[in-house]
Amino acid sequence: MNGDTLTKSERWFTLPEMTAAYLNARSQEILTAALALFAEKGFEHTSMADIAAAAGTSIGAV
């Protein structure tokens, strides 16, 4: 389907394509943030919310 054949409500729910390169880069950013926090606070004292905030993303993306 292309954007011309979608209704307004269907276009609202259509997400942009995410390339493998983008997803890999984002995963690396999250891992880098997590490792930095583990070194600073320790694994046991680092929350998903801490990692998400440091990576600039949502908890769901972590």
trRosetta pair geometry for C-beta under 8 A, 3 or more apart (Angstrom, degrees):
i j d omega theta_ij theta_ji phi_ij phi_ji
1 5 5.5 -121 -157 73 87 118
1 6 6.2 88 157 -62 124 94
2 5 5.8 86 59 12 69 99
2 6 7.7 -131 102 -14 37 94
3 6 5.8 -56 -149 24 39 115
3 11 6.3 64 -148 -113 84 111
3 14 7.6 -162 -103 80 81 165
6 10 4.0 -134 -168 95 99 120
6 11 4.7 130 112 -59 129 80
6 14 6.6 -31 -142 -36 169 140
7 10 4.7 93 50 8 75 104
7 11 7.1 -139 92 -7 38 87
8 11 5.9 -55 -150 34 30 111
8 12 6.7 36 151 -25 62 103
9 12 5.6 -47 -152 27 36 118
9 13 6.9 21 156 -7 64 106
10 13 6.1 -66 -154 43 34 101
10 14 6.4 45 149 -38 67 105
11 14 5.5 -47 -145 18 36 119
15 18 7.7 -27 139 -24 113 99
18 22 5.1 -120 -169 82 80 130
18 23 5.6 89 143 -55 115 96
19 22 4.7 100 56 4 79 100
19 23 7.1 -149 95 -2 43 86
20 23 5.7 -57 -146 41 33 110
20 24 6.1 34 155 -20 67 108
21 24 5.8 -55 -144 38 28 110
21 25 6.3 28 156 -19 63 107
22 25 5.8 -58 -148 37 28 110
22 26 6.3 26 155 -18 65 108
23 26 5.7 -54 -145 37 30 111
23 27 6.3 34 154 -21 64 105
24 27 5.7 -52 -147 35 31 113
24 28 6.4 33 153 -20 63 105
25 28 5.6 -54 -152 34 32 113
25 29 6.6 35 150 -21 65 103
26 29 5.6 -50 -151 32 35 114
26 30 6.6 34 152 -17 65 103
26 57 7.5 93 -169 -78 107 147
26 61 7.5 -79 161 176 126 123
27 30 5.8 -55 -152 36 33 111
27 31 6.3 31 152 -17 66 107
28 31 5.7 -55 -145 39 32 111
28 32 6.1 35 155 -22 66 106
29 32 5.8 -53 -146 35 28 112
29 33 6.5 29 155 -17 62 106
29 55 5.5 116 131 -149 93 97
29 56 7.8 -49 152 42 132 99
30 33 5.8 -56 -150 37 30 111
30 34 6.3 31 152 -20 65 107
30 51 6.7 55 -166 164 82 108
30 55 4.6 22 -104 -120 61 157
30 57 6.7 -41 -89 29 104 144
30 61 7.2 -149 -86 128 138 95
30 62 5.9 173 -154 -116 130 74
31 34 5.6 -54 -145 36 32 113
31 35 6.3 31 158 -18 66 105
32 35 6.0 -54 -146 36 28 109
32 36 6.5 29 155 -19 62 107
32 55 7.9 125 65 -103 80 93
33 36 5.9 -57 -150 36 30 111
33 37 6.4 25 155 -15 64 108
33 51 5.6 120 113 -157 109 68
33 54 3.9 154 -167 112 116 109
33 55 4.0 -132 12 -66 161 82
34 37 5.9 -61 -150 39 30 107
34 38 6.2 32 153 -22 67 106
34 46 7.2 114 -153 149 69 147
34 51 4.8 15 -89 -126 82 121
34 54 7.8 159 -60 74 40 133
34 55 7.7 -1 -37 -51 75 120
35 38 5.5 -50 -143 34 33 113
35 39 6.4 32 156 -18 64 104
36 39 5.9 -56 -153 36 30 110
36 40 6.3 21 152 -13 65 112
36 54 6.9 -165 73 173 117 147
37 40 5.6 -60 -142 43 34 108
37 41 5.5 -18 177 24 74 112
37 46 4.6 115 134 -126 115 131
37 50 5.5 134 -151 135 152 119
37 51 6.1 -125 26 -85 154 70
37 54 5.8 -151 -53 -14 120 165
38 41 7.1 -69 -118 58 18 75
38 42 6.7 4 -164 -168 54 13
38 43 5.0 19 -137 -76 101 67
38 46 5.7 -74 -82 -9 58 156
41 45 4.5 -125 158 94 101 107
41 46 5.0 131 81 -68 124 85
41 50 7.2 -60 31 178 160 163
42 45 4.7 59 68 25 98 103
42 46 6.8 -169 85 -20 45 93
43 46 6.0 -65 -147 28 27 111
46 50 5.2 -120 -160 73 70 143
46 51 6.6 72 164 -50 108 93
47 50 4.6 111 54 -2 73 99
47 51 7.3 -138 99 0 46 84
48 51 5.7 -55 -152 38 36 111
48 52 6.2 37 151 -20 68 107
48 59 5.2 73 132 -146 112 98
48 62 5.3 163 -164 94 92 142
49 52 5.7 -52 -143 38 31 112
49 53 6.2 31 157 -19 64 106
49 59 5.9 -27 -89 -88 62 116
50 53 6.0 -59 -149 37 26 108
50 54 6.3 21 156 -15 63 111
51 54 5.8 -59 -146 40 29 109
51 55 6.0 15 159 -8 66 114
51 62 5.2 111 101 -132 118 146
52 55 6.0 -66 -142 46 26 102
52 57 5.4 -103 -154 81 75 72
52 58 5.9 -26 -160 154 130 15
52 59 4.7 -75 -51 -80 159 52
52 61 6.9 119 -125 57 98 92
52 62 4.9 -101 -73 -28 88 131
53 56 7.6 31 -179 -72 29 35
55 61 7.8 -141 104 99 132 118
55 62 7.0 142 39 -85 145 102
57 61 4.2 -85 159 70 127 141
57 62 6.6 145 92 -49 118 81
58 61 4.9 101 58 1 77 100
58 62 7.6 -139 100 -6 48 84
59 62 5.6 -55 -158 30 41 112
